[in-house]
């Protein structure tokens, strides 16, 4: 099988070296089809041997379905080698994003591995563009992704650029509840396991955007449903003839006695609560309003 395509592969390599287009297969669909057939027939080493620029030309013209088919036909080490080659030769970040997406779609359990390949081989300056490409894929086809594939895309996007967390939360606030809940679950799960800076970026994004995403994230953590917290009880009425003691000074005493400083019980009665601080009562934020949340590590 290798000999059948050796002429094509040599032409691709020569054409890339000379800076001209491949002379054998002018149709990009045929090019990707040949690579897929090579992968299926245990000739992946011929694909990996292609220069990164030649791979970028062929893969860049392929559809997302074709990329997924190619990746699904290759062993993990060959996929990693292709991704590394694309990264090292400065391939279009959107193509790298499409390849990362193809890997995650084919095998969600490969998400962490492929993230490491990109981080180890791509310049830091292009990571935000790769993240943006993944964000756009999520925005476009999120409803068709399985939960594992969806969570893998979210993890890759926010890992490559922390700022994507804010865009995702804002996007989730425009989705229906079911899909927003999937996104909230993904972000909370990532934040619980992530390093401090990524966890902080996610928590900050949720706190700043608020809305249903913040509410769903809280519910996913099994936190108290703030709408179910009752209003605090009103303070008991003051004794007849004795005005409630103000915090700044004593109230009038009956029978003409001098003013006295308010007692501890009077202070807390006036505050409506029984906490350890002055006038402390149940503290909560009504459902749907934004609340500040300290980042979790």
Order of alpha helices (4+ residues) and beta strands (2+ residues): alpha-alpha-alpha-alpha-alpha-alpha-alpha-alpha-alpha-alpha-alpha-alpha-alpha-alpha-alpha
